[in-house]
Amino acid sequence: MGIGYRVLVRPALRVFDSEKSHSRALRALRIASSNPLFRATLSLLYKPRKHLPITRFGQTYQHPFGIAAGLDKKAEALRGWESLGLAFIEIGGITQHEQDGNPKPRMFRASNSMALVNRMGFNNAGSEKTATFLKTHITNIGKPSVPLWANLGKSKITPLEESAADYATTMTRLWKYVDVFVINVSSPNTPNLRELQHDSALESIINSCRGVNQTMSEKHGTAQKPLLVKIAPDLTDDQLHAVVKTARLAGCDGIVATNTTVERSTPSSSSDAKVFAETGGLSGAPLLNRSTEMIHKIYQITDGDWPIVGVGGIMSAQDAWEKIGAGACLLQAYSGFVFEGAGLTKSVVHGLHKKLRESPYSTFEEAIGFSHTESRAIQGNE
Ligand SMILES: Cc1cc2nc3c(=O)[nH]c(=O)nc-3n(C[C@H](O)[C@H](O)[C@H](O)COP(=O)(O)O)c2cc1C
């Protein structure tokens, strides 16, 4: 599929509107995965044969690779992602209120740079409909066999100072159906959302969500759900230190690094330059190094003692391995699926398996943060 996708599908995609082709691909995956024969075929073709088990957030993941937020905002193709062999699925961003998002077009493909620019603006079904949908799905089909995460956003109509209640309401409604929650304060496409990354605002959102966690776990007699925070790659070093400190002190269980960037690198062609000039967040290959650098910094700040989920520009096993070396324990991608197709999961997981075999580490767990250990060893020998 890798070569087939590159030679046939990728050139064809260039002539279609990005958002339309995304919706069509998602619908095709949902329909295909509703049939057991197609599900078996998808698994045969795309599911990784290798395992790289890792236990985090109270659950064991078959390997570290999952889908990033935004790819399946409405949880449309849950069985599809499982059939393709993803180790976990993040749905959303979901906001308290249903919203249409920004006017179209709002998603742009820069094919030569393997990048996307989007200003979707949290188009989603809202917390009430999403909860009803998940309830029906779980009643009729069952819970996904892999951990299900939900990305929590803020409704556009909610004033910034009332954000905490907006996040908390969404979390309350989804609590029963979801394994891990991600507080997203880093989308560049909701006015002023990124301001919520700062001290007291972030602390009050985390406190509200932790309150929900406590109430719901007491009500249902089950454990609390892990709560992560997702950050922007555009934070300065001082801001990053502050966010990490606030989130850890407030009791967050880990961090997702990173969301899309508002910065622009040099585009690979004049057609890509037009895309880069669009307002919105840039993702894909040009984000790789910046997001990996953020992972490095967080690992250093926290002495490798806080789970980091690495996302941003993963197109290959090498990209994924670098993020693990920087300190990520789980990984996600969005743009990589657009440019490399459904075969990305298998190529990343098999590639990571090979890299681990060639490394001095005997388990995947041991390899996490290896570039820090190696640079310490070099310094020690000097
Ligand atoms: C069209 C689109 C929509 C996205 N929507 C969300 C979202 O709702 N919530 C969120 O936290 N991140 C969202 N993201 C960001 C991705 O989850 C991811 O952090 C970012 O794209 C970097 O990863 P990538 O380079 O693999 O695409 C979106 C990205 C794209 C391209």
Ligand as a Chemical Component Dictionary entry (heavy atoms), coordinates in Angstrom:
data_LIG
# 
_chem_comp.id                   LIG 
_chem_comp.type                 NON-POLYMER 
_chem_comp.pdbx_formal_charge   0 
_chem_comp.three_letter_code    LIG 
# 
loop_
_chem_comp_atom.comp_id 
_chem_comp_atom.atom_id 
_chem_comp_atom.alt_atom_id 
_chem_comp_atom.type_symbol 
_chem_comp_atom.charge 
_chem_comp_atom.model_Cartn_x 
_chem_comp_atom.model_Cartn_y 
_chem_comp_atom.model_Cartn_z 
_chem_comp_atom.pdbx_ordinal 
LIG C1  C1  C 0 -7.518 19.351 10.493 1  
LIG C2  C2  C 0 -6.941 19.234 11.868 2  
LIG C3  C3  C 0 -7.787 19.314 12.964 3  
LIG C4  C4  C 0 -7.253 19.209 14.268 4  
LIG N1  N1  N 0 -8.102 19.267 15.346 5  
LIG C5  C5  C 0 -7.590 19.170 16.600 6  
LIG C6  C6  C 0 -8.445 19.205 17.735 7  
LIG O1  O1  O 0 -9.660 19.284 17.624 8  
LIG N2  N2  N 0 -7.865 19.140 18.980 9  
LIG C7  C7  C 0 -6.499 19.031 19.141 10 
LIG O2  O2  O 0 -6.004 18.967 20.272 11 
LIG N3  N3  N 0 -5.680 18.954 18.078 12 
LIG C8  C8  C 0 -6.197 19.024 16.818 13 
LIG N4  N4  N 0 -5.353 18.955 15.750 14 
LIG C9  C9  C 0 -3.889 18.841 15.986 15 
LIG C10 C10 C 0 -3.414 17.397 15.910 16 
LIG O3  O3  O 0 -4.018 16.599 16.896 17 
LIG C11 C11 C 0 -1.879 17.322 16.059 18 
LIG O4  O4  O 0 -1.536 17.786 17.349 19 
LIG C12 C12 C 0 -1.143 18.175 15.027 20 
LIG O5  O5  O 0 -1.768 18.069 13.765 21 
LIG C13 C13 C 0 0.318  17.732 14.886 22 
LIG O6  O6  O 0 0.407  16.393 14.466 23 
LIG P1  P1  P 0 0.688  15.953 12.950 24 
LIG O7  O7  O 0 1.885  16.717 12.490 25 
LIG O8  O8  O 0 0.881  14.470 13.019 26 
LIG O9  O9  O 0 -0.539 16.329 12.164 27 
LIG C14 C14 C 0 -5.861 19.038 14.444 28 
LIG C15 C15 C 0 -5.025 18.946 13.325 29 
LIG C16 C16 C 0 -5.539 19.032 12.061 30 
LIG C17 C17 C 0 -4.607 18.935 10.888 31 
# 
loop_
_chem_comp_bond.comp_id 
_chem_comp_bond.atom_id_1 
_chem_comp_bond.atom_id_2 
_chem_comp_bond.value_order 
_chem_comp_bond.pdbx_ordinal 
LIG C1  C2  SING 1  
LIG C2  C3  SING 2  
LIG C2  C16 DOUB 3  
LIG C3  C4  DOUB 4  
LIG C4  N1  SING 5  
LIG C4  C14 SING 6  
LIG N1  C5  DOUB 7  
LIG C5  C6  SING 8  
LIG C5  C8  SING 9  
LIG C6  O1  DOUB 10 
LIG C6  N2  SING 11 
LIG N2  C7  SING 12 
LIG C7  O2  DOUB 13 
LIG C7  N3  SING 14 
LIG N3  C8  DOUB 15 
LIG C8  N4  SING 16 
LIG N4  C9  SING 17 
LIG N4  C14 SING 18 
LIG C9  C10 SING 19 
LIG C10 O3  SING 20 
LIG C10 C11 SING 21 
LIG C11 O4  SING 22 
LIG C11 C12 SING 23 
LIG C12 O5  SING 24 
LIG C12 C13 SING 25 
LIG C13 O6  SING 26 
LIG O6  P1  SING 27 
LIG P1  O7  DOUB 28 
LIG P1  O8  SING 29 
LIG P1  O9  SING 30 
LIG C14 C15 DOUB 31 
LIG C15 C16 SING 32 
LIG C16 C17 SING 33 
# 
